[in-house]
Amino acid sequence: MFVTRKSIYMVCCLMLMLSLLAACGGNSSNGQNGGNEPNQATNESDPAGNTQSGQNGADETVAEGGAEATERTLTDPLGHTVTIPAQPQRIIASYLEDYLVALGVKPAAQWSVSDSPMRYLQYELADVPIVPHDLPYEVVTGHNPDLIIIGDESLIANDKYDGYNKIAPTYALGAEINADWRKALLEVGNVLGKDAEAEAVLADYEAKAAAAKEQLAASGETPSAAAIWLVGGSFWMVSEGESSGAVLYSDLGFAVPKLVETISQGEGGIWKSVSLEALAELDADHIFLVNSDAASGSASLNDPVWQSIKAVKNGNLHEFGPEKSWLYTGPIANSQIIDDVLASLGL
């Protein structure tokens, strides 16, 4: 919605650093993607497995006279007891906005890095103010939230949870759930009292992915593909089971190139650094390229080594700008990725 959200968050930090370095050097620059960050993958997890979280930890209070109370008390996956307003109106759920929008909820403020939000969601969030990705207390307080939802638990390390909880009731998803977008969607749905809506969103996505997979398989072939991100003159490749990689290989059934298998086994986040020399060995039939360097000329794409890559030589390079959703994950991001794939292949 940086999953590891932490990986995409690290990409954001990388992009921020690239921007600063470029500015100092006379040039100019995800993270979970206003940027997106190569080391910050977005992942998700499941509320169903947490016996004290979500529905399993909910206490419905009944007011005098038998009327249902206006609040619910939940225990989040990290063990915090949280009183959830019946109808929260000013939610801050930084880097979880994909889930909110999918559930028909507009946040009080939205995640950003270097003042850049997740652009693929701006069709719904263009009028929503931004909040820095590290959620400074004073900025959060200024938006007067009545509920805070935290995905990456690193944001509440060193007793920071208490600071946010003094501002508004704060519910943390935790690393396991935050790393699995399906689980995160259902957990956020439960927190907001929108379980049925979350299940419907998930069912719609699964149906869309299954139909697209059938379209791709109809040719009788099993093409291979890789998703690559060009930023600051460096190449990053998405891991097999993360973010847009999970969409390509698991949801849509693309074959996994050997290079993708190899980099997926290495240390790091969702997006792994890969050299141009290594990319020369990439045997993917298709490359889906997120180009964050277009404004500066994308010089790396003119390199003879890049031009020699199989998919590039065969005219199967499909290029997108960073405003697309490929650096993120969630029901909306992944649905848009499916649309991009089908359109790129003329399906």
Buried (B, 14 or more C-beta within 10 A) or exposed (E): BBBBBBBBBBBBBBBBEBBEEBEEEEEEBBBBBBBBBBBBBBBBBBBBEBEEBBBBBBEEEEEEEEEEEEBBBBBBBBEBEBEBBEEBEBBBBBBBBBBBBBBEBBBBBBBBBBEBBBBBBEEBBEEBBBBBBEBEEEBBBBBEBBBBBBBBBBBBEEEBBEBBBEBBBBBBBBBBBBBBBBBBBBBBBBBBBBBEBBEBBBEEBEEBBEEBBEBBEEEEEEBBBBBBBBBBBBBBBBBBBBBBBBBBBBBBBBBBBEBBEBBBEEEBBBBBBBEBEBBBEBEBBBBBBBBBBEEEEBEBBEEEBBEEBBBBEEEBBBBBEBBBBBBBBBBBBBBBBBBBBBEBBEE
